[in-house]
Amino acid sequence: MPRTSPAVALDAMLSGNKRFVAGTPEHPNQDAARRAQLEPGQEPFAVILGCSDSRLAAEIIFDQGLGDLFVVRTAGHVLGAEVLGSVEYATSVLGCRLVVVLGHDSCGAVAAARAAVENGLPAAGFVRDVVERVTPSVLAARAAGLTEDGDIVDEHIRHTVQLLMDRSRVLADQVQTGEVAVVGLSYQLAEGSARLVTSHGVEDAR
């Protein structure tokens, strides 16, 4: 679905997720013909910044195939220069029209950050860096009086989306001109459903 609109790209993502939830996936673009078609180059329609959790395989839960999604994954979907550069490459060079921040319930990174804030339990090694990048979301949720795990996950998704917009002038300009939209989705592990949490550049589809 190259060079589509942000709204159509979001609809394709949500429609694919509905097929996955219903147990009727189409498994598109996963055959030898598609593999050969993509050999000269790629034109994914969306870039996913998702948590690295093994239960969050984007092409599966959104029922997409080879060449459809440009996927960037870090624990807790935390941002660094490499992530920002990857997202900007996807929108500016590859032509992705939609940026999706994909979080989920029972997120280990969010739980670790919450434990660090509430109980003073620091993480070891480089895991501490991940926890420290999630901590501002936990603190913001506490300041807003949010205590439920799901609400804190949603706050972290919103925070990551806002960080993308604040730190990437390239992305902010693309959203401003309507070329790209940025949305945050929360994935529910048991149901398999993805729920819209926040959006910039497309109509609120909740």
Salt bridges, closest charged atoms under 4 A:
GLU26 OE2 - ARG19 NE 3.88
GLU43 OE2 - ARG3 NH2 3.66
ASP53 OD2 - ARG55 NH2 2.72
ASP53 OD2 - HIS104 NE2 3.66
ASP63 OD2 - ARG19 NE 2.68
ASP68 OD1 - ARG34 NH2 3.09
GLU118 OE2 - ARG114 NE 2.79
ASP129 OD2 - ARG133 NE 3.07
ASP149 OD1 - ARG114 NH1 2.32
ASP154 OD1 - ARG195 NH2 3.17
GLU155 OE1 - ARG158 NH2 3.14
ASP173 OD1 - ARG169 NH1 3.27
ASP204 OD2 - ARG206 NH2 2.56
